[in-house]
Amino acid sequence: MEESTNTPSTSGKKKTRVVVKVGTSSLIKADTGVVHLSQLAKICEQITELQKSNEFQCAIVTSGAVGAGMLQLGIKEKPKELQKRQALAAIGQAHLMHYYEDMFGTLGVKTAQVLLTLENLSQKSQYNRAMNTFSSLFDYDVVPIVNENDTVAIEELRFGDNDTLSAHVASLISAEYLFLFTDVDGLYSSNPMKDPNAKRIQVVDDINKLMSEVDVASGAGSAGGTGGMVTKLTAARIASAAGCKTVIGRSTEMKKVVECALGLNGVNPHEKKEYTLFLAAMDAAKGKKRWMLSVPVKDRVRVNKEGEEDIKSGEPLLVKNVLVGDNSGKSFKVQDCIIVEDEEGREIARAIVNYSVEDLAQENVRTSDAEEEFVHSSNLCITHFNEEYRSVSRND
């Protein structure tokens, strides 16, 4: 697979690609349900400043289409039926893009609408076309504004939330930074709205360790969006595997967060930063393995310690190291993509398998003298990183 490369600037230096994800709570006023124009203007001004510096190429992943559709029809409560939400997204998407186009047009920046589905990215040919389209848009100095193509996406092949979509876009375009802006200033040890002792976590280099120590489920974002902190951790894991740092910050402090994270105003190592930074894998997934991050996950299996070590060492995962007892009720076929977990149920990799779940249950497969490969090493993409296994240093 051809790997996307950042376009050189006029000075010959590669431009840093940045993805900015803006949540519904940042675009739609919760109290009135109207578009937050002043906030949208600040977002567009910040992107324009980066784009015109000739150092950055920016893409926006925007929420708010359903909210804008509700505003157009005067609907106060988001419907539960998928088809109604898809209809509202179709109505709202045009109005949302109109706002972006007007704002950016006033600032002298051209924009493009890009609508994606997970099915687009899960097909290699479509993945490559999408990658080439983004590359050409950057060549034209255009800011892509991305959303899920809700009107045609089926439930089984939906990104589900724009946190996950933004991580896939960051992976697709080889971004160096993914900014997830919301109504909270980072990830906390517990829900800061309920726990006065909650502390903001400054740097994350081990998502699995974090999830075992922090109640991320209690720290969900606003009621207006589809995501919460759990979806942001999923996004950070995908982005990290693709070599992209992830920053969670408050949208009202966007300029401050972006400048600090990108070191535009210098970096004071003693300064307390008002965001959470997830470090990226030093040895990022490339080519086929990066594409695998966009393949829909069908199921998950657990492996023993030997299987875990083989994966982390770049070796194939053998059938004998898959824990069959944990696979009851599972359903995956040959060449499906699954999540591979350690014995404790923590994700360590994504994999395209050589055996179905029914094959694994067969005694002759498990007792074969041959070292049967459940997953070939070229079909394993590591998604867990810490200081021992390929993590970027805290001083990076």
JOURRA-V740709 format. One record per residue. RES is the residue in one letter. SS is DSSP state (h for helix, s for strand, l for the rest). NEAR is the number of other C-alpha atoms within 10 Angstrom. Layout:
# JOURRA-V740709
{{RES;SS;NEAR} {RES;SS;NEAR}}
This chain:
# JOURRA-V740709
{{M;l;13} {E;l;10} {E;l;15} {S;l;16} {T;l;13} {N;l;19} {T;l;18} {P;s;14} {S;l;15} {T;l;10} {S;l;9} {G;l;8} {K;l;12} {K;s;16} {K;l;23} {T;s;20} {R;s;22} {V;s;25} {V;s;29} {V;s;24} {K;s;27} {V;s;25} {G;l;26} {T;h;28} {S;h;23} {S;h;26} {L;h;26} {I;s;24} {K;l;16} {A;l;15} {D;l;6} {T;l;10} {G;l;19} {V;l;15} {V;s;21} {H;l;16} {L;h;16} {S;h;10} {Q;h;17} {L;h;19} {A;h;17} {K;h;17} {I;h;24} {C;h;21} {E;h;18} {Q;h;16} {I;h;26} {T;h;20} {E;h;13} {L;h;18} {Q;h;22} {K;l;13} {S;l;11} {N;l;17} {E;l;16} {F;s;21} {Q;s;29} {C;s;22} {A;s;29} {I;s;25} {V;s;25} {T;s;25} {S;l;27} {G;l;24} {A;h;27} {V;h;25} {G;h;30} {A;h;27} {G;h;24} {M;h;23} {L;h;20} {Q;h;14} {L;h;11} {G;l;10} {I;l;14} {K;l;11} {E;l;10} {K;l;14} {P;l;14} {K;l;8} {E;l;8} {L;h;13} {Q;h;14} {K;h;14} {R;h;20} {Q;h;20} {A;h;16} {L;h;25} {A;h;26} {A;h;19} {I;h;21} {G;h;22} {Q;h;25} {A;h;14} {H;h;17} {L;h;21} {M;h;18} {H;h;12} {Y;h;16} {Y;h;22} {E;h;19} {D;h;15} {M;h;19} {F;h;20} {G;h;13} {T;h;12} {L;l;14} {G;l;11} {V;l;19} {K;l;18} {T;s;20} {A;s;16} {Q;s;16} {V;s;16} {L;s;15} {L;s;20} {T;l;20} {L;h;22} {E;h;19} {N;h;19} {L;h;24} {S;h;17} {Q;l;15} {K;h;17} {S;h;12} {Q;h;13} {Y;h;19} {N;h;18} {R;h;14} {A;h;19} {M;h;21} {N;h;17} {T;h;15} {F;h;21} {S;h;18} {S;h;13} {L;h;17} {F;h;21} {D;h;14} {Y;l;10} {D;l;17} {V;l;18} {V;s;22} {P;s;22} {I;s;21} {V;s;23} {N;s;24} {E;s;24} {N;l;19} {D;l;25} {T;l;17} {V;l;13} {A;l;18} {I;l;15} {E;h;10} {E;h;12} {L;h;15} {R;l;19} {F;l;23} {G;l;18} {D;l;19} {N;h;27} {D;h;30} {T;h;24} {L;h;24} {S;h;31} {A;h;32} {H;h;23} {V;h;24} {A;h;30} {S;h;28} {L;h;24} {I;l;23} {S;l;25} {A;l;25} {E;l;21} {Y;s;28} {L;s;30} {F;s;29} {L;s;27} {F;s;26} {T;s;26} {D;l;18} {V;l;21} {D;l;20} {G;l;23} {L;l;28} {Y;s;23} {S;l;18} {S;l;21} {N;l;21} {P;l;16} {M;l;9} {K;l;10} {D;l;11} {P;l;9} {N;l;11} {A;l;14} {K;l;14} {R;s;18} {I;l;18} {Q;l;17} {V;s;15} {V;s;19} {D;l;21} {D;l;18} {I;h;22} {N;h;18} {K;h;12} {L;h;15} {M;h;14} {S;h;10} {E;h;11} {V;l;16} {D;l;15} {V;h;21} {A;h;14} {S;h;17} {G;h;21} {A;l;19} {G;l;21} {S;l;17} {A;l;11} {G;l;18} {G;l;20} {T;l;16} {G;l;20} {G;l;19} {M;h;21} {V;h;18} {T;h;20} {K;h;25} {L;h;22} {T;h;15} {A;h;23} {A;h;31} {R;h;30} {I;h;27} {A;h;35} {S;h;33} {A;h;29} {A;l;32} {G;l;26} {C;l;28} {K;s;24} {T;s;29} {V;s;26} {I;s;27} {G;s;25} {R;s;21} {S;h;26} {T;h;17} {E;h;18} {M;h;21} {K;h;16} {K;h;18} {V;h;23} {V;h;21} {E;h;15} {C;h;18} {A;h;21} {L;l;14} {G;l;11} {L;l;10} {N;l;11} {G;l;10} {V;l;12} {N;l;10} {P;l;8} {H;l;6} {E;l;8} {K;l;8} {K;l;20} {E;l;20} {Y;s;26} {T;s;22} {L;s;24} {F;s;26} {L;l;29} {A;l;29} {A;s;27} {M;l;18} {D;l;15} {A;l;21} {A;l;23} {K;l;19} {G;h;11} {K;h;16} {K;h;21} {R;h;24} {W;h;22} {M;h;23} {L;l;28} {S;l;26} {V;l;22} {P;l;18} {V;s;18} {K;s;14} {D;s;16} {R;s;20} {V;s;20} {R;s;24} {V;s;25} {N;l;15} {K;h;13} {E;h;14} {G;h;24} {E;h;21} {E;h;14} {D;h;15} {I;h;23} {K;h;19} {S;l;11} {G;l;14} {E;l;17} {P;l;20} {L;s;27} {L;s;21} {V;h;23} {K;h;20} {N;h;18} {V;s;25} {L;l;16} {V;h;16} {G;h;9} {D;h;13} {N;l;17} {S;l;9} {G;l;6} {K;l;13} {S;l;13} {F;l;17} {K;l;17} {V;l;14} {Q;l;14} {D;l;18} {C;s;23} {I;s;21} {I;s;21} {V;s;27} {E;s;21} {D;l;20} {E;l;17} {E;l;9} {G;l;13} {R;l;17} {E;s;20} {I;s;22} {A;s;23} {R;s;23} {A;s;28} {I;s;24} {V;l;21} {N;l;18} {Y;l;19} {S;l;16} {V;h;20} {E;h;13} {D;h;16} {L;h;18} {A;l;14} {Q;l;10} {E;h;9} {N;h;10} {V;h;16} {R;h;19} {T;l;12} {S;l;11} {D;l;8} {A;l;9} {E;l;14} {E;l;18} {E;s;17} {F;s;22} {V;s;20} {H;l;18} {S;h;18} {S;h;13} {N;h;20} {L;s;28} {C;s;28} {I;s;29} {T;l;24} {H;l;24} {F;l;24} {N;s;18} {E;l;12} {E;l;8} {Y;l;15} {R;s;17} {S;s;21} {V;l;21} {S;l;13} {R;l;10} {N;l;5} {D;l;7}}
